[in-house]
Structure formats: structure tokens, C-alpha cells
Amino acid sequence: MKMSDEVKKAVAECSPALVATANKDGQPNVSAKGSLQVIDDEHLVFADIRSPRTIANLKENPQIGIICLNPSTRKGCRIWGKAEIMTSGELFDRLTKEYAARDMKVNHVVKVTVDDALAF
């Protein structure tokens, strides 16, 4: 599904985004992600800096929910999709380099294929 310009704008302007995952038994986890970025009309990406539970859940269940909210305007978006964990490749290298400049180590990169997205 293609994200609207409103959704892409909300992703760019709202940080951190809140990412929800669940393991195979349905145990939920919510984690703040300051690295969420739009790749193209149908994909997002974020870096795993310190998110062992998010990664463990995504290995068991790739479904993901994301909310971006600007608290001052109460505007933002909700995104649902499927995550792919990456440990190599162009996206991994790009985010690893970006965060190394801030003395942060990227353990994984998560690419999200968007199934649905709504601006509010």
C-alpha cells in the first residue's frame, strides 16, 4: 500500500514513533524509535540500537504497528505492516554509518512493508 503524503509527513515530523510488536504467544511490547524514516511510498525503516525485545518479537511474529503523534497538534498517523530484520546490505550500511557518527552501534535494521496507513 502506498503511504499518503500526510502519513509520510507525520513520520518525518514525529519523533520518537512508538512501535508495537507481539511475540508468537501474543505478549505485546511497545518501544520508542527515534530512527523511523520513510524509504519510499511503501516502506519504512528503523535502526535497532537497544531493542532486544522488539527484535525477538519480530523474529517470532513479523507483524508491526506504529503510531506517530505530535502531542502539540494531536496530529499524526497509524501504520500497520510486516517487518524484515536486516544485518547487511545498503540500508544496513547507511544506517550503521549514520549512527556511528553519533557513537551508536546499530545491531539490526528493520525494514517495514506498509499494509495500511492512516493519517489523523
Summary of the structure (lengths in Angstrom):
residues: 120
radius of gyration: 13.6
end to end distance: 17.3
largest distance: 37.8
contacts: 361
relative contact order: 0.25
helix: 24%
strand: 45%
